[in-house]
């Protein structure tokens, strides 16, 4: 799934208490992709601004050939339910209470399990215990992409309607 949708799903699912809760969940929803792809994307943007060439991203026909190897390691770490569970429990121990908005990270992983195919960045949700992954349907396909947009619109419209109704009363 695209990074913005992950943030929006995280926000609506786990960040409805207040604005701080929303933005925390929104951020945790995007965290796995930002962790894995943040550095190469910032390099790409810098190259575009300065007129340089970002030779590691040329197009889908190149597949994995030009993606730095560290991205795969970061992707494994950030898209693992094992790692997520460990970090969630560690934060819970330190804070003495759960940070429920972190669940948006777990939601991101679960959504990616089914919306990534083995053709490009399948989700290693059991890493480092296993390299098993599910061969899902790519999130860029219309059968996934458009229903995602429709469901996000419906969820936020419903939330807005309910929130507006409560605020007006």
Backbone as CSV, one residue per row, in Angstrom:
resi,resn,N_x,N_y,N_z,CA_x,CA_y,CA_z,C_x,C_y,C_z
1,UNK,0.848,-1.173,0.000,0.000,0.000,0.000,0.893,1.237,0.000
2,UNK,0.367,2.325,-0.514,1.165,3.546,-0.563,1.320,4.133,0.841
3,UNK,2.374,4.891,1.024,2.750,5.390,2.345,1.690,6.322,2.938
4,UNK,1.073,7.170,2.140,0.053,8.085,2.657,-1.164,7.309,3.155
5,UNK,-1.574,6.290,2.412,-2.704,5.469,2.860,-2.399,4.792,4.189
6,UNK,-1.174,4.316,4.346,-0.794,3.702,5.622,-0.955,4.693,6.768
7,UNK,-0.508,5.921,6.553,-0.660,6.939,7.586,-2.117,7.224,7.882
8,UNK,-2.916,7.346,6.843,-4.342,7.646,7.029,-5.079,6.499,7.716
9,UNK,-4.771,5.256,7.342,-5.396,4.118,8.027,-4.978,4.073,9.493
10,UNK,-3.698,4.310,9.746,-3.236,4.335,11.128,-3.944,5.407,11.936
11,UNK,-4.088,6.590,11.346,-4.745,7.700,12.039,-6.197,7.420,12.359
12,UNK,-6.938,6.892,11.392,-8.374,6.652,11.602,-8.607,5.443,12.510
13,UNK,-7.735,4.450,12.436,-7.930,3.236,13.243,-7.480,3.408,14.689
14,UNK,-6.372,4.142,14.901,-5.782,4.174,16.246,-5.514,5.569,16.789
15,UNK,-5.944,6.597,16.093,-5.622,7.949,16.538,-6.808,8.873,16.647
16,UNK,-7.943,8.354,17.074,-9.143,9.184,17.100,-9.361,9.941,18.408
17,UNK,-8.510,9.744,19.400,-8.726,10.409,20.698,-8.612,11.925,20.606
18,UNK,-7.547,12.385,19.958,-7.287,13.816,19.833,-6.260,14.016,18.719
19,UNK,-5.895,15.282,18.481,-4.962,15.563,17.377,-3.606,14.915,17.591
20,UNK,-3.100,14.965,18.818,-1.795,14.358,19.098,-1.838,12.858,18.833
21,UNK,-2.909,12.220,19.273,-3.079,10.788,19.052,-3.143,10.482,17.559
22,UNK,-3.889,11.314,16.816,-3.998,11.111,15.372,-2.634,11.191,14.713
23,UNK,-1.886,12.265,14.976,-0.603,12.453,14.300,0.427,11.410,14.732
24,UNK,0.312,10.928,15.964,1.207,9.854,16.416,0.906,8.574,15.638
25,UNK,-0.375,8.207,15.554,-0.762,7.003,14.824,-0.464,7.156,13.327
26,UNK,-0.731,8.334,12.781,-0.442,8.611,11.374,1.044,8.372,11.102
27,UNK,1.898,8.880,11.985,3.353,8.720,11.824,3.787,7.273,11.946
28,UNK,3.245,6.574,12.944,3.591,5.154,13.086,3.087,4.345,11.894
29,UNK,1.988,4.762,11.287,1.485,4.087,10.101,2.440,4.199,8.921
30,UNK,3.148,5.304,8.845,4.100,5.505,7.743,5.512,5.039,8.095
31,UNK,5.787,4.831,9.371,7.131,4.514,9.854,7.852,3.394,9.101
32,UNK,7.234,2.241,8.862,7.995,1.168,8.200,8.567,1.571,6.840
33,UNK,7.775,2.292,6.047,8.268,2.698,4.728,9.273,3.842,4.832
34,UNK,9.053,4.750,5.758,10.013,5.844,5.949,11.360,5.301,6.416
35,UNK,11.321,4.312,7.298,12.541,3.700,7.814,13.322,3.020,6.693
36,UNK,12.610,2.288,5.838,13.277,1.537,4.769,13.671,2.417,3.588
37,UNK,12.812,3.329,3.201,13.023,4.075,1.956,13.339,5.551,2.149
38,UNK,13.365,6.012,3.387,13.578,7.439,3.639,14.874,7.986,3.087
39,UNK,15.955,7.298,3.322,17.255,7.770,2.852,17.343,7.788,1.323
40,UNK,16.969,6.716,0.623,17.029,6.780,-0.840,16.076,7.828,-1.434
41,UNK,14.903,7.992,-0.824,13.967,8.986,-1.347,14.498,10.393,-1.129
42,UNK,15.102,10.644,0.031,15.677,11.973,0.268,16.837,12.224,-0.698
43,UNK,17.605,11.176,-1.005,18.687,11.303,-1.990,18.121,11.624,-3.375
44,UNK,17.025,10.954,-3.725,16.372,11.200,-5.008,15.880,12.645,-5.096
45,UNK,15.211,13.115,-4.044,14.706,14.489,-4.041,15.853,15.495,-4.123
46,UNK,16.915,15.247,-3.378,18.084,16.131,-3.423,18.674,16.164,-4.832
47,UNK,18.761,14.990,-5.456,19.294,14.914,-6.818,18.417,15.672,-7.805
48,UNK,17.110,15.574,-7.635,16.194,16.284,-8.522,16.337,17.797,-8.355
49,UNK,16.493,18.248,-7.124,16.614,19.683,-6.847,17.934,20.235,-7.369
50,UNK,18.999,19.472,-7.178,20.332,19.959,-7.558,20.702,19.618,-8.995
51,UNK,19.872,18.849,-9.673,20.158,18.487,-11.054,21.085,17.298,-11.189
52,UNK,21.359,16.606,-10.090,22.205,15.416,-10.131,21.407,14.218,-10.614
53,UNK,22.045,13.065,-10.614,21.364,11.859,-11.065,21.261,10.877,-9.913
54,UNK,20.051,10.393,-9.683,19.824,9.357,-8.678,19.837,8.024,-9.417
55,UNK,21.011,7.446,-9.546,21.152,6.265,-10.389,20.580,4.987,-9.789
56,UNK,20.156,5.010,-8.541,19.626,3.793,-7.955,18.130,3.623,-8.226
57,UNK,17.475,4.637,-8.763,16.065,4.500,-9.110,15.896,4.930,-10.555
58,UNK,15.647,3.959,-11.413,15.491,4.281,-12.832,14.106,3.918,-13.327
59,UNK,13.508,2.912,-12.769,12.181,2.520,-13.215,11.898,1.077,-12.893
60,UNK,10.623,0.691,-12.981,10.248,-0.672,-12.604,10.900,-1.751,-13.462
61,UNK,11.294,-1.403,-14.686,11.933,-2.411,-15.549,13.283,-2.860,-14.991
62,UNK,13.904,-2.030,-14.183,15.188,-2.385,-13.572,15.017,-3.264,-12.336
63,UNK,13.793,-3.355,-11.834,13.537,-4.165,-10.654,14.398,-3.725,-9.476
64,UNK,15.109,-4.681,-8.912,15.920,-4.420,-7.730,17.333,-3.947,-8.045
65,UNK,17.720,-3.953,-9.286,19.116,-3.765,-9.660,19.749,-2.495,-9.106
66,UNK,19.020,-1.423,-9.042,19.617,-0.158,-8.634,19.231,0.292,-7.232
67,UNK,18.606,-0.573,-6.456,18.226,-0.225,-5.088,19.366,-0.621,-4.161
68,UNK,19.832,0.311,-3.333,20.940,-0.017,-2.418,20.603,-1.222,-1.544
69,UNK,21.593,-2.065,-1.282,21.357,-3.300,-0.535,20.867,-3.047,0.894
70,UNK,21.273,-1.925,1.501,20.836,-1.663,2.879,19.315,-1.475,2.968
71,UNK,18.673,-1.062,1.870,17.220,-0.866,1.872,16.513,-2.189,2.182
72,UNK,17.023,-3.293,1.660,16.410,-4.597,1.899,16.498,-4.984,3.375
73,UNK,17.635,-4.698,3.995,17.783,-4.988,5.431,16.842,-4.134,6.262
74,UNK,16.771,-2.847,5.950,15.869,-1.948,6.680,14.413,-2.349,6.466
75,UNK,14.090,-2.790,5.245,12.729,-3.234,4.937,12.372,-4.469,5.764
76,UNK,13.301,-5.426,5.852,13.063,-6.630,6.657,12.772,-6.258,8.108
77,UNK,13.560,-5.362,8.657,13.395,-4.951,10.052,12.058,-4.248,10.262
78,UNK,11.759,-3.282,9.414,10.573,-2.444,9.642,9.263,-3.114,9.240
79,UNK,9.324,-4.201,8.488,8.114,-4.883,8.046,7.955,-6.255,8.697
80,UNK,8.539,-6.421,9.878,8.470,-7.675,10.609,7.526,-7.535,11.808
81,UNK,6.541,-8.418,11.893,5.666,-8.427,13.071,6.438,-8.846,14.315
82,UNK,7.481,-9.624,14.135,8.328,-10.036,15.264,9.025,-8.813,15.850
83,UNK,9.631,-8.001,15.001,10.311,-6.785,15.455,9.294,-5.806,16.041
84,UNK,8.166,-5.628,15.353,7.124,-4.726,15.860,6.689,-5.141,17.260
85,UNK,6.398,-6.432,17.450,5.931,-6.916,18.755,6.981,-6.668,19.828
86,UNK,8.237,-6.941,19.522,9.321,-6.710,20.479,9.385,-5.232,20.879
87,UNK,9.375,-4.341,19.885,9.474,-2.903,20.169,8.234,-2.412,20.911
88,UNK,7.051,-2.875,20.514,5.807,-2.482,21.183,5.856,-2.860,22.661
89,UNK,6.264,-4.104,22.939,6.346,-4.575,24.331,7.436,-3.837,25.112
90,UNK,8.546,-3.541,24.466,9.614,-2.781,25.121,9.124,-1.384,25.502
91,UNK,8.442,-0.721,24.593,7.900,0.608,24.888,6.870,0.516,26.006
92,UNK,6.058,-0.513,26.002,5.058,-0.732,27.048,5.756,-0.890,28.406
93,UNK,6.826,-1.683,28.445,7.577,-1.871,29.698,8.174,-0.556,30.193
94,UNK,8.756,0.203,29.308,9.404,1.468,29.682,8.374,2.486,30.158
95,UNK,7.262,2.608,29.436,6.238,3.604,29.764,5.317,3.137,30.886
96,UNK,5.299,1.860,31.165,4.388,1.241,32.134,2.931,1.264,31.663
97,UNK,2.740,1.564,30.396,1.422,1.497,29.762,1.654,1.423,28.252
98,UNK,0.706,0.804,27.537,0.898,0.667,26.089,0.730,1.998,25.357
99,UNK,1.441,2.147,24.289,1.264,3.286,23.380,0.465,2.729,22.204
100,UNK,-0.865,2.766,22.330,-1.737,2.101,21.362,-1.551,2.614,19.945
101,UNK,-1.179,3.883,19.797,-0.970,4.441,18.465,0.131,3.709,17.696
102,UNK,1.044,3.054,18.427,2.076,2.247,17.766,1.471,1.102,16.965
103,UNK,0.263,0.730,17.305,-0.425,-0.335,16.584,-0.569,-0.036,15.098
104,UNK,-0.478,1.249,14.723,-0.540,1.616,13.307,0.635,1.009,12.543
105,UNK,1.758,0.818,13.212,2.909,0.140,12.607,2.521,-1.312,12.295
106,UNK,1.934,-1.990,13.273,1.490,-3.367,13.059,0.432,-3.457,11.967
107,UNK,-0.494,-2.491,11.952,-1.522,-2.453,10.910,-0.883,-2.303,9.530
108,UNK,0.135,-1.464,9.438,0.874,-1.277,8.183,1.394,-2.629,7.679
109,UNK,2.017,-3.379,8.568,2.600,-4.665,8.184,1.511,-5.626,7.716
110,UNK,0.425,-5.723,8.482,-0.665,-6.633,8.123,-1.247,-6.269,6.758
111,UNK,-1.432,-4.981,6.502,-1.965,-4.559,5.202,-0.981,-4.890,4.076
112,UNK,0.305,-4.718,4.339,1.311,-5.013,3.318,1.420,-6.502,3.007
113,UNK,1.153,-7.351,3.978,1.222,-8.792,3.740,0.361,-9.155,2.542
114,UNK,-0.824,-8.566,2.458,-1.782,-8.925,1.414,-1.744,-8.000,0.198
115,UNK,-1.060,-6.843,0.335,-1.059,-5.890,-0.786,0.328,-5.717,-1.413
116,UNK,1.192,-6.718,-1.215,2.490,-6.769,-1.885,2.640,-8.150,-2.510
117,UNK,3.052,-8.176,-3.758,3.287,-9.462,-4.409,4.765,-9.812,-4.284
118,UNK,5.107,-11.027,-4.673,6.511,-11.414,-4.606,7.329,-10.794,-5.738
119,UNK,6.682,-10.047,-6.621,7.399,-9.400,-7.715,8.227,-8.202,-7.235
120,UNK,7.795,-7.561,-6.146,8.512,-6.367,-5.686,8.242,-6.138,-4.211
121,UNK,9.259,-6.326,-3.390,9.212,-6.142,-1.947,8.064,-6.890,-1.269
122,UNK,8.079,-8.234,-1.326,7.114,-8.980,-0.526,7.390,-8.714,0.955
123,UNK,6.373,-8.832,1.772,6.480,-8.452,3.184,7.026,-9.602,4.032
124,UNK,8.227,-9.423,4.608,8.854,-10.478,5.427,8.349,-10.420,6.872
125,UNK,7.053,-10.649,7.072,6.419,-10.379,8.362,6.896,-11.266,9.508
126,UNK,7.586,-12.351,9.225,8.106,-13.226,10.284,9.620,-13.104,10.466
127,UNK,10.235,-12.161,9.775,11.681,-11.964,9.892,12.014,-11.587,11.326
128,UNK,13.054,-12.052,11.964,14.148,-12.906,11.518,13.901,-14.392,11.748
129,UNK,12.729,-14.755,12.211,12.415,-16.150,12.498,12.292,-16.966,11.217
130,UNK,11.694,-16.355,10.191,11.466,-17.055,8.930,11.489,-16.042,7.793
131,UNK,11.813,-16.516,6.598,11.769,-15.631,5.433,10.487,-15.855,4.629
132,UNK,9.517,-16.540,5.246,8.232,-16.784,4.603,7.517,-15.465,4.323
133,UNK,6.846,-15.407,3.193,6.006,-14.264,2.866,4.802,-14.752,2.073
134,UNK,3.780,-13.949,2.044,2.563,-14.244,1.306,2.625,-13.508,-0.024
135,UNK,2.322,-14.177,-1.108,2.319,-13.546,-2.423,0.959,-12.899,-2.647
136,UNK,0.841,-11.646,-2.203,-0.424,-10.930,-2.314,-0.595,-10.259,-3.667
137,UNK,-1.563,-9.386,-3.738,-1.830,-8.631,-4.955,-1.256,-7.231,-4.778
138,UNK,-0.521,-6.752,-5.754,0.135,-5.453,-5.673,-0.865,-4.337,-5.398
139,UNK,-0.527,-3.477,-4.452,-1.412,-2.373,-4.067,-1.633,-1.376,-5.203
140,UNK,-0.768,-1.376,-6.207,-0.912,-0.457,-7.325,-1.959,-0.890,-8.345
141,UNK,-2.436,-2.117,-8.226,-3.457,-2.596,-9.160,-4.798,-1.935,-8.835
142,UNK,-5.572,-1.610,-9.850,-6.860,-0.934,-9.627,-7.794,-1.667,-8.655
143,UNK,-7.733,-3.017,-8.639,-8.623,-3.771,-7.742,-8.274,-3.579,-6.268
144,UNK,-7.083,-3.088,-5.974,-6.682,-2.765,-4.600,-6.689,-1.251,-4.399
145,UNK,-6.094,-0.526,-5.336,-5.894,0.913,-5.184,-7.214,1.680,-5.028
146,UNK,-8.145,1.483,-5.935,-9.388,2.260,-5.891,-10.292,1.901,-4.709
147,UNK,-10.473,0.621,-4.381,-11.237,0.326,-3.153,-10.582,0.927,-1.901
148,UNK,-9.248,0.958,-1.863,-8.549,1.578,-0.740,-8.940,3.052,-0.611
149,UNK,-8.931,3.769,-1.723,-9.290,5.190,-1.711,-10.747,5.365,-1.287
150,UNK,-11.623,4.522,-1.814,-13.052,4.602,-1.482,-13.272,4.316,0.005
151,UNK,-12.611,3.274,0.530,-12.774,2.930,1.946,-12.197,4.006,2.867
152,UNK,-11.048,4.582,2.488,-10.498,5.684,3.287,-11.443,6.878,3.289
153,UNK,-11.978,7.205,2.137,-12.927,8.320,2.035,-14.158,8.058,2.896
154,UNK,-14.674,6.838,2.840,-15.841,6.477,3.644,-15.525,6.544,5.138
155,UNK,-14.381,6.012,5.538,-14.013,6.013,6.959,-13.853,7.439,7.494
156,UNK,-13.169,8.284,6.754,-12.969,9.658,7.206,-14.256,10.469,7.129
157,UNK,-15.104,10.193,6.143,-16.398,10.881,6.055,-17.268,10.513,7.248
158,UNK,-17.302,9.223,7.572,-18.071,8.761,8.724,-17.541,9.383,10.011
159,UNK,-16.209,9.367,10.192,-15.614,9.967,11.390,-15.945,11.452,11.471
160,UNK,-15.807,12.155,10.352,-16.098,13.582,10.335,-17.563,13.844,10.680
161,UNK,-18.469,13.047,10.091,-19.894,13.204,10.360,-20.192,12.972,11.836
162,UNK,-19.656,11.897,12.412,-19.891,11.584,13.832,-19.272,12.654,14.742
163,UNK,-18.080,13.076,14.402,-17.405,14.086,15.221,-18.136,15.415,15.151
164,UNK,-18.585,15.790,13.962,-19.318,17.030,13.759,-20.630,16.984,14.515
165,UNK,-21.315,15.853,14.468,-22.596,15.685,15.157,-22.431,15.831,16.672
166,UNK,-21.356,15.254,17.213,-21.075,15.335,18.644,-20.703,16.778,19.018
167,UNK,-19.894,17.441,18.201,-19.449,18.798,18.486,-20.597,19.795,18.438
168,UNK,-21.541,19.578,17.541,-22.670,20.500,17.386,-23.637,20.362,18.544
169,UNK,-23.789,19.151,19.062,-24.755,18.886,20.149,-24.419,19.597,21.416
